[in-house]
């Protein structure tokens, strides 16, 4: 097999801010794997939170042997961005070789559209109210929070979008005390889910704490090996391909999490439609789908995913799978 890696940059439609900082573009790695007759594509977003850079992920991929499979790949690379792009490219390659869609290879039902969250960037309460009002037609809004003074922001978003479901992503930005203060207000404001309120290394504080709305593990959950440490802390797990290291492990994590009684959220980094495409298979029937990456971009792949009133649709074969 021949592996080619390229760097691609997609301009964002507007500045995107979370508790860790702001960005104006999405920098991704695109992986193309060819067997001489067919080729498969995958995309990953290296994430500094996990000490990943474009250079480090490229080096991981370059160190792969000439011959390997999706199954042997699990032992060659750790869970993370590098393995994700390669794994998803192999799924695409296998689908093209077989003349089937990826979901047929995965032996799951043909996917349909799923309503996706749309993310509102962290900003002042006034600016977030304006963002909410502009997107009040959307059924599900995700609010980026994660500061000690988030209550005015939450109130402002609810005022701007009175009828939308709301989920919150604190990106590890709260302390146990801040979360405990906010928790009683979440039901009143119609919050459906809180994502990673505490730092991953400090989330033992969630044990025994009142959780009036479901709490979702993001940074605390990467793959199946993460599940034992989540017990008593979380109600939902956020499955992201760049954390699991690809669709192969993500499908197994989904099965294991559901079997252990967790609900599932399917999330994403800020990337193109190519990065979201495999995740649409995971999103079927999920409690929350958060695959809005392409909606945040000013430009996308040549055959982008379709987003409409029904939600995000599965990819056309020309894009992936």
TORLUM-168269 format. One record per atom (N, C-alpha, C): y, z, x. Coordinates in steps of 0.2 Angstrom, whole numbers, padded with zeros to 4 digits, always signed. Layout:
BEGIN
YZX;...
This chain:
BEGIN
-0006+0000+0004;+0000+0000+0000;+0006+0000+0004;+0011-0003+0002;+0018-0004+0006;+0023+0001+0002;+0026+0005+0005;+0031+0009+0002;+0038+0008+0004;+0043+0007+0000;+0050+0005+0002;+0054+0011-0002;+0059+0013+0002;+0063+0018-0001;+0070+0016+0000;+0074+0016-0006;+0081+0015-0005;+0085+0020-0008;+0092+0020-0006;+0096+0025-0009;+0101+0021-0014;+0101+0024-0020;+0106+0021-0025;+0111+0027-0028;+0117+0024-0029;+0122+0029-0032;+0124+0026-0038;+0125+0031-0043;+0127+0029-0050;+0133+0033-0051;+0139+0030-0053;+0145+0033-0055;+0144+0037-0062;+0147+0043-0062;+0146+0047-0068;+0152+0045-0073;+0151+0045-0079;+0156+0044-0084;+0162+0048-0083;+0161+0055-0081;+0166+0059-0080;+0164+0065-0075;+0168+0069-0073;+0166+0074-0068;+0161+0079-0072;+0156+0080-0068;+0151+0085-0071;+0150+0091-0067;+0151+0097-0070;+0152+0103-0067;+0147+0108-0070;+0144+0112-0065;+0139+0117-0067;+0142+0123-0063;+0139+0129-0064;+0141+0135-0060;+0141+0134-0053;+0137+0129-0050;+0136+0129-0043;+0141+0123-0040;+0145+0120-0044;+0149+0115-0041;+0150+0109-0046;+0154+0104-0043;+0155+0098-0047;+0153+0092-0044;+0152+0086-0047;+0150+0080-0044;+0153+0074-0048;+0154+0068-0045;+0157+0062-0048;+0152+0056-0048;+0146+0057-0045;+0141+0052-0045;+0134+0055-0044;+0129+0051-0046;+0122+0053-0045;+0119+0050-0039;+0117+0053-0034;+0114+0050-0028;+0106+0051-0029;+0103+0045-0029;+0095+0046-0030;+0092+0042-0025;+0085+0043-0025;+0081+0039-0020;+0076+0035-0025;+0076+0028-0024;+0071+0024-0028;+0066+0022-0023;+0060+0023-0026;+0053+0021-0022;+0050+0016-0025;+0048+0011-0021;+0044+0005-0023;+0038+0005-0019;+0032+0005-0023;+0026+0004-0020;+0022-0002-0022;+0020-0006-0017;+0017-0013-0019;+0010-0013-0016;+0006-0016-0019;-0001-0018-0017;-0002-0025-0015;+0004-0029-0014;+0004-0036-0013;+0004-0040-0019;+0001-0038-0024;+0002-0042-0031;+0006-0038-0036;+0005-0032-0036;+0009-0028-0041;+0014-0023-0038;+0019-0020-0041;+0023-0015-0038;+0025-0010-0044;+0026-0004-0041;+0028+0001-0046;+0034+0005-0044;+0038+0007-0048;+0044+0010-0047;+0045+0018-0049;+0048+0022-0045;+0049+0029-0047;+0056+0031-0044;+0059+0036-0046;+0065+0039-0044;+0065+0046-0044;+0069+0049-0039;+0070+0056-0038;+0077+0058-0037;+0078+0064-0038;+0085+0067-0036;+0084+0073-0032;+0085+0072-0025;+0085+0078-0021;+0090+0083-0023;+0088+0089-0023;+0092+0095-0026;+0093+0100-0020;+0099+0101-0019;+0101+0106-0013;+0099+0113-0015;+0098+0115-0021;+0096+0121-0023;+0089+0123-0020;+0085+0118-0019;+0078+0118-0017;+0078+0116-0009;+0084+0116-0006;+0084+0113+0001;+0082+0106+0002;+0083+0102-0003;+0081+0095-0002;+0088+0091-0001;+0087+0086+0003;+0093+0081+0004;+0090+0074+0004;+0094+0069+0004;+0091+0062+0004;+0087+0061+0010;+0090+0064+0016;+0086+0063+0022;+0079+0066+0022;+0079+0073+0020;+0073+0076+0020;+0068+0073+0016;+0070+0071+0010;+0065+0068+0005;+0062+0061+0008;+0067+0057+0011;+0065+0051+0014;+0060+0052+0019;+0061+0058+0023;+0056+0059+0029;+0049+0061+0026;+0049+0065+0021;+0043+0067+0018;+0039+0061+0015;+0042+0056+0012;+0039+0050+0010;+0037+0046+0016;+0041+0045+0021;+0039+0041+0027;+0033+0044+0031;+0031+0050+0030;+0026+0053+0033;+0019+0052+0030;+0019+0049+0024;+0013+0048+0020;+0008+0043+0024;+0002+0044+0023;-0003+0039+0026;-0003+0033+0023;-0006+0028+0026;-0006+0021+0023;-0010+0021+0016;-0015+0025+0016;-0019+0024+0010;-0020+0031+0006;-0018+0032+0000;-0019+0038-0004;-0019+0036-0011;-0020+0041-0015;-0020+0040-0023;-0016+0045-0026;-0015+0044-0032;-0011+0050-0036;-0014+0056-0035;-0021+0057-0035;-0024+0063-0034;-0024+0066-0027;-0025+0062-0022;-0024+0065-0015;-0017+0066-0014;-0012+0063-0017;-0005+0064-0016;-0003+0072-0017;-0007+0075-0022;-0006+0082-0023;-0007+0086-0017;-0011+0084-0013;-0012+0088-0007;-0008+0086-0001;-0005+0080-0002;-0001+0078+0004;+0006+0080+0004;+0009+0081-0002;+0016+0083-0003;+0016+0089-0007;+0021+0093-0006;+0022+0099-0011;+0026+0097-0017;+0026+0101-0022;+0029+0099-0028;+0037+0099-0026;+0040+0094-0029;+0047+0092-0027;+0049+0085-0028;+0055+0083-0026;+0057+0077-0027;+0053+0071-0024;+0051+0072-0018;+0048+0067-0014;+0041+0065-0018;+0037+0070-0019;+0031+0068-0023;+0032+0065-0030;+0038+0067-0033;+0039+0065-0040;+0040+0057-0039;+0044+0055-0035;+0046+0048-0035;+0040+0044-0033;+0036+0046-0029;+0030+0043-0027;+0024+0043-0032;+0024+0049-0035;+0019+0049-0041;+0021+0045-0047;+0027+0045-0049;+0029+0040-0054;+0028+0033-0053;+0030+0031-0046;+0029+0024-0044;+0021+0022-0045;+0017+0027-0043;+0010+0025-0043;+0008+0025-0051;+0010+0029-0055;+0009+0028-0062;+0011+0021-0065;+0017+0019-0063;+0019+0012-0064;+0015+0007-0062;+0013+0008-0055;+0009+0003-0052;+0002+0002-0056;-0001+0008-0057;-0008+0008-0061;-0007+0005-0067;-0002+0006-0071;-0001+0003-0078;-0001-0005-0077;+0003-0007-0072;+0004-0014-0071;-0003-0018-0069;-0007-0014-0065;-0013-0017-0063;-0018-0017-0069;-0018-0012-0073;-0022-0012-0079;-0020-0016-0085;-0014-0018-0085;-0011-0021-0090;-0010-0017-0096;-0009-0010-0095;-0008-0006-0101;-0002-0002-0100;+0000+0002-0105;+0006+0007-0104;+0003+0013-0101;+0008+0017-0098;+0006+0023-0094;+0003+0028-0099;+0006+0028-0105;+0003+0033-0110;-0004+0032-0112;-0006+0025-0111;-0013+0024-0112;-0018+0027-0107;-0015+0026-0100;-0018+0028-0095;-0019+0036-0095;-0014+0039-0098;-0014+0047-0098;-0018+0049-0104;-0020+0044-0108;-0024+0046-0114;-0020+0050-0119;-0014+0049-0120;-0010+0052-0125;-0007+0047-0130;-0005+0049-0136;-0003+0045-0141;+0003+0041-0139;+0004+0035-0142;+0010+0031-0140;+0017+0035-0142;+0021+0036-0137;+0027+0040-0138;+0032+0037-0143;+0036+0041-0146;+0041+0039-0151;+0048+0042-0148;+0053+0040-0152;+0060+0043-0150;+0060+0051-0151;+0064+0054-0147;+0065+0062-0148;+0072+0063-0147;+0075+0067-0151;+0082+0069-0151;+0083+0073-0144;+0088+0071-0141;+0089+0074-0134;+0096+0078-0135;+0096+0083-0131;+0102+0087-0130;+0107+0082-0126;+0114+0084-0127;+0119+0081-0123;+0123+0086-0120;+0124+0086-0114;+0127+0091-0110;+0134+0091-0109;+0137+0097-0111;+0144+0098-0110;+0146+0102-0103;+0150+0099-0099;+0151+0101-0092;+0155+0108-0093;+0154+0112-0088;+0157+0119-0087;+0165+0117-0086;+0169+0121-0090;+0176+0119-0089;+0180+0125-0093;+0186+0125-0094;+0190+0130-0097;+0188+0130-0105;+0189+0135-0108;+0187+0135-0115;+0191+0130-0119;+0197+0128-0118;+0201+0123-0121;+0197+0116-0120;+0196+0115-0114;+0193+0108-0112;+0186+0108-0115;+0182+0113-0115;+0175+0113-0118;+0175+0112-0126;+0181+0115-0129;+0181+0114-0136;+0183+0107-0137;+0187+0104-0133;+0188+0096-0134;+0182+0092-0133;+0178+0094-0128;+0172+0090-0127;+0167+0091-0133;+0167+0097-0135;+0162+0098-0141;+0165+0094-0147;+0171+0094-0148;+0174+0091-0154;+0172+0083-0153;+0173+0081-0147;+0172+0073-0146;+0164+0072-0147;+0160+0077-0146;+0153+0075-0147;+0150+0079-0153;+0154+0081-0158;+0152+0085-0163;+0147+0081-0168;+0146+0075-0167;+0142+0071-0171;+0135+0071-0168;+0134+0074-0162;+0127+0074-0159;+0124+0081-0162;+0117+0080-0164;+0114+0085-0167;+0112+0091-0162;+0112+0090-0156;+0110+0095-0151;+0115+0095-0145;+0118+0100-0143;+0123+0101-0138;+0120+0106-0133;+0121+0104-0126;+0119+0109-0121;+0125+0111-0117;+0126+0118-0117;+0133+0120-0114;+0131+0123-0107;+0134+0120-0102;+0134+0123-0095;+0139+0129-0095;+0136+0135-0093;+0139+0141-0093;+0137+0144-0086;+0138+0151-0085;+0136+0154-0079;+0141+0157-0075;+0146+0160-0079;+0152+0164-0076;+0152+0171-0080;+0155+0176-0077;+0155+0182-0080;+0160+0182-0086;+0163+0177-0088;+0168+0177-0093;+0167+0171-0098;+0160+0170-0100;+0158+0164-0104;+0159+0165-0111;+0160+0171-0114;+0161+0171-0121;+0166+0167-0124;+0172+0166-0121;+0177+0162-0124;+0175+0154-0124;+0171+0153-0119;+0169+0146-0119;+0164+0144-0125;+0159+0149-0126;+0154+0148-0131;+0158+0148-0138;+0162+0153-0139;+0166+0152-0145;+0170+0146-0146;+0173+0143-0141;+0176+0137-0141;+0172+0131-0143;+0166+0131-0140;+0161+0125-0141;+0159+0126-0149;+0158+0132-0151;+0155+0132-0158;+0161+0130-0163;+0167+0132-0161;+0173+0130-0165;+0174+0122-0165;+0172+0119-0159;+0173+0112-0159;+0167+0108-0162;+0162+0111-0162;+0156+0107-0165;+0152+0112-0170;+0155+0113-0176;+0152+0119-0180;+0145+0117-0183;+0143+0111-0183;+0136+0109-0186;+0131+0108-0181;+0132+0107-0175;+0127+0105-0170;+0123+0111-0168;+0117+0110-0166;+0113+0115-0163;+0115+0116-0156;+0115+0122-0153;+0118+0123-0147;+0112+0127-0142;+0111+0124-0136;+0108+0128-0131;+0112+0129-0125;+0111+0134-0122;+0115+0137-0116;+0111+0136-0110;+0114+0134-0104;+0111+0134-0098;+0116+0137-0093;+0114+0143-0091;+0118+0147-0086;+0117+0146-0079;+0112+0142-0077;+0110+0140-0070;+0110+0146-0066;+0107+0151-0068;+0106+0157-0064;+0113+0161-0063;+0118+0159-0067;+0124+0162-0065;+0126+0169-0068;+0122+0172-0072;+0123+0178-0075;+0120+0184-0072;+0122+0190-0072;+0119+0196-0070;+0115+0198-0076;+0111+0203-0076;+0107+0206-0081;+0112+0209-0086;+0118+0212-0083;+0123+0215-0087;+0127+0210-0092;+0128+0205-0089;+0132+0200-0092;+0128+0197-0098;+0121+0195-0096;+0117+0193-0102;+0116+0198-0107;+0115+0204-0106;+0114+0209-0111;+0120+0210-0115;+0126+0209-0112;+0133+0209-0116;+0133+0203-0121;+0131+0197-0119;+0131+0191-0123;+0126+0191-0128;+0120+0193-0126;+0114+0192-0131;+0115+0193-0138;+0119+0199-0140;+0120+0200-0147;+0124+0195-0151;+0128+0191-0147;+0132+0186-0150;+0129+0179-0151;+0123+0178-0148;+0120+0172-0148;+0118+0170-0155;+0115+0174-0158;+0112+0172-0165;+0118+0171-0169;+0123+0175-0169;+0129+0174-0173;+0132+0167-0172;+0132+0164-0166;+0135+0158-0164;+0130+0152-0165;+0124+0154-0167;+0119+0148-0168;+0116+0145-0162;+0116+0149-0157;+0112+0147-0151;+0105+0147-0152;+0102+0141-0150;+0095+0141-0151;+0090+0142-0145;+0093+0143-0139;+0089+0144-0133;+0094+0145-0127;+0092+0150-0123;+0096+0151-0117;+0092+0149-0111;+0094+0145-0106;+0090+0143-0101;+0092+0147-0094;+0088+0149-0091;+0088+0153-0084;+0095+0157-0084;+0095+0162-0088;+0101+0166-0087;+0102+0170-0081;+0097+0172-0078;+0097+0176-0072;+0094+0172-0066;+0096+0174-0059;+0094+0171-0054;+0086+0171-0053;+0083+0166-0051;+0075+0166-0051;+0072+0172-0048;+0076+0175-0042;+0073+0180-0039;+0075+0187-0042;+0079+0187-0047;+0081+0193-0050;+0079+0194-0058;+0074+0189-0060;+0072+0189-0067;+0067+0194-0069;+0065+0199-0065;+0061+0204-0067;+0065+0208-0072;+0072+0208-0072;+0076+0212-0076;+0075+0210-0084;+0072+0204-0085;+0071+0201-0092;+0065+0205-0095;+0061+0208-0091;+0055+0212-0094;+0058+0218-0098;+0056+0218-0104;+0058+0223-0109;+0065+0222-0112;+0069+0217-0109;+0075+0216-0112;+0075+0213-0119;+0080+0214-0123;+0080+0211-0130;+0082+0204-0129;+0078+0199-0132;+0079+0192-0132;+0080+0190-0139;+0086+0190-0142;+0087+0188-0149;+0086+0180-0150;+0086+0176-0145;+0085+0169-0145;+0080+0168-0139;+0076+0163-0140;+0071+0161-0134;+0075+0160-0127;+0071+0163-0122;+0074+0162-0115;+0069+0157-0112;+0072+0152-0108;+0068+0147-0105;+0069+0148-0097;+0063+0147-0094;+0063+0147-0087;+0064+0140-0084;+0069+0139-0080;+0070+0133-0077;+0069+0134-0069;+0074+0137-0066;+0073+0138-0058;+0067+0142-0057;+0065+0146-0062;+0059+0151-0061;+0052+0147-0062;+0052+0141-0065;+0046+0138-0066;+0046+0131-0063;+0041+0129-0058;+0041+0123-0055;+0035+0119-0057;+0029+0123-0056;+0022+0119-0058;+0018+0125-0061;+0011+0123-0061;+0007+0128-0064;+0006+0135-0060;+0007+0134-0054;+0007+0140-0050;+0013+0145-0052;+0018+0143-0055;+0023+0147-0057;+0022+0152-0063;+0017+0150-0067;+0016+0153-0074;+0014+0160-0074;+0010+0162-0069;+0008+0170-0069;+0015+0174-0069;+0020+0172-0065;+0025+0176-0064;+0030+0176-0070;+0029+0172-0075;+0034+0172-0080;+0032+0176-0086;+0026+0179-0086;+0024+0183-0091;+0029+0189-0093;+0031+0190-0099;+0035+0195-0101;+0042+0194-0100;+0044+0188-0097;+0051+0187-0095;+0054+0181-0100;+0049+0176-0101;+0052+0170-0104;+0047+0168-0110;+0051+0164-0114;+0047+0161-0120;+0046+0154-0120;+0049+0151-0115;+0049+0143-0115;+0049+0141-0107;+0046+0136-0106;+0047+0133-0099;+0050+0126-0099;+0055+0125-0094;+0058+0119-0094;+0054+0115-0088;+0051+0109-0091;+0047+0105-0086;+0052+0099-0084;+0053+0099-0077;+0057+0093-0074;+0052+0090-0069;+0052+0083-0069;+0048+0080-0065;+0050+0081-0057;+0056+0082-0056;+0058+0083-0049;+0056+0090-0047;+0054+0095-0051;+0052+0101-0049;+0044+0101-0049;+0041+0098-0054;+0033+0098-0054;+0031+0093-0048;+0035+0088-0046;+0032+0084-0041;+0029+0078-0044;+0031+0076-0050;+0028+0070-0053;+0025+0071-0060;+0024+0066-0063;+0021+0066-0070;+0014+0069-0070;+0010+0068-0065;+0003+0070-0065;+0003+0078-0066;+0007+0081-0061;+0007+0089-0062;+0011+0091-0068;+0016+0087-0070;+0020+0089-0076;+0015+0089-0083;+0011+0084-0083;+0006+0084-0089;+0002+0090-0089;-0001+0092-0083;-0005+0098-0082;-0001+0104-0084;+0005+0105-0081;+0009+0111-0083;+0010+0111-0090;+0012+0106-0094;+0013+0106-0101;+0007+0109-0104;+0001+0106-0103;-0005+0108-0106;-0006+0116-0105;-0005+0118-0098;-0006+0125-0097;-0001+0130-0100;+0005+0128-0100;+0010+0132-0103;+0009+0133-0111;+0007+0127-0114;+0006+0128-0121;+0000+0132-0123;-0005+0131-0118;-0011+0135-0119;-0010+0143-0118;-0005+0145-0114;-0003+0152-0113;+0002+0154-0118;+0004+0150-0123;+0008+0152-0128;+0016+0151-0127;+0018+0147-0122;+0025+0146-0121;+0026+0139-0125;+0033+0139-0127;+0035+0133-0129;+0038+0129-0123;+0039+0122-0125;+0041+0118-0119;+0047+0115-0120;+0051+0114-0115;+0057+0110-0115;+0056+0105-0109;+0059+0099-0110;+0058+0094-0105;+0065+0092-0103;+0066+0093-0097;+0073+0093-0094;+0073+0087-0088;+0079+0087-0085;+0080+0082-0080;+0086+0084-0076;+0086+0081-0070;+0092+0081-0066;+0097+0075-0068;+0102+0074-0065;+0107+0069-0067;+0105+0062-0063;+0101+0058-0067;+0098+0052-0064;+0099+0046-0069;+0096+0041-0067;+0096+0035-0071;+0090+0035-0076;+0090+0029-0080;+0085+0029-0085;+0078+0028-0081;+0077+0026-0075;+0071+0026-0072;+0068+0033-0071;+0072+0038-0069;+0070+0045-0068;+0068+0048-0075;+0071+0046-0081;+0070+0049-0087;+0063+0046-0090;+0062+0040-0088;+0057+0036-0092;+0050+0040-0092;+0047+0042-0087;+0041+0045-0087;+0041+0052-0091;+0047+0055-0091;+0048+0061-0095;+0048+0061-0102;+0049+0054-0105;+0048+0053-0112;+0041+0054-0114;+0036+0054-0110;+0029+0055-0112;+0028+0062-0113;+0032+0066-0109;+0031+0074-0109;+0035+0077-0115;+0040+0073-0117;+0044+0076-0122;+0042+0076-0129;+0036+0072-0130;+0034+0072-0137;+0032+0078-0140;+0035+0080-0146;+0034+0087-0149;+0037+0093-0145;+0041+0092-0140;+0043+0098-0136;+0048+0101-0141;+0049+0108-0139;+0054+0112-0143;+0061+0109-0142;+0062+0107-0135;+0069+0104-0134;+0068+0099-0129;+0071+0093-0130;+0071+0087-0126;+0078+0087-0123;+0079+0087-0116;+0085+0087-0113;+0085+0081-0108;+0085+0075-0110;+0085+0069-0106;+0091+0065-0106;+0096+0068-0106;+0103+0064-0107;+0106+0061-0100;+0102+0062-0095;+0105+0059-0088;+0109+0053-0089;+0105+0047-0092;+0109+0041-0092;+0115+0041-0097;+0116+0046-0101;+0122+0046-0106;+0128+0049-0102;+0126+0052-0096;+0132+0055-0092;+0134+0050-0087;+0131+0044-0086;+0132+0039-0081;+0137+0034-0084;+0141+0031-0079;+0145+0025-0081;+0141+0019-0080;+0136+0019-0076;+0131+0013-0075;+0124+0015-0075;+0120+0011-0076;+0113+0012-0076;+0108+0007-0074;+0102+0007-0074;+0097+0002-0072;+0098-0004-0077;+0095-0010-0074;+0096-0016-0078;+0092-0016-0085;+0087-0012-0086;+0084-0011-0092;+0084-0004-0094;+0089-0002-0096;+0090+0006-0098;+0086+0008-0104;+0085+0014-0104;+0082+0017-0110;+0087+0016-0116;+0084+0016-0122;+0088+0016-0128;+0089+0023-0131;+0096+0024-0132;+0098+0030-0135;+0101+0028-0142;+0099+0031-0147;+0102+0030-0154;+0101+0036-0158;+0102+0035-0165;+0102+0041-0169;+0095+0044-0170;+0090+0041-0168;+0083+0043-0168;+0082+0047-0161;+0086+0046-0156;+0085+0050-0150;+0084+0045-0144;+0081+0048-0139;+0079+0044-0133;+0072+0040-0134;+0072+0034-0133;+0066+0030-0135;+0062+0029-0128;+0055+0029-0129;+0051+0027-0123;+0053+0021-0120;+0052+0020-0113;+0054+0014-0109;+0050+0008-0111;+0054+0003-0110;+0051-0004-0111;+0047-0005-0104;+0042-0009-0104;+0038-0010-0098;+0042-0013-0093;+0047-0017-0094;+0051-0019-0089;+0055-0014-0085;+0056-0008-0087;+0059-0002-0084;+0053+0002-0080;+0048+0004-0084;+0043+0008-0081;+0037+0009-0085;+0031+0009-0083;+0025+0011-0086;+0023+0006-0091;
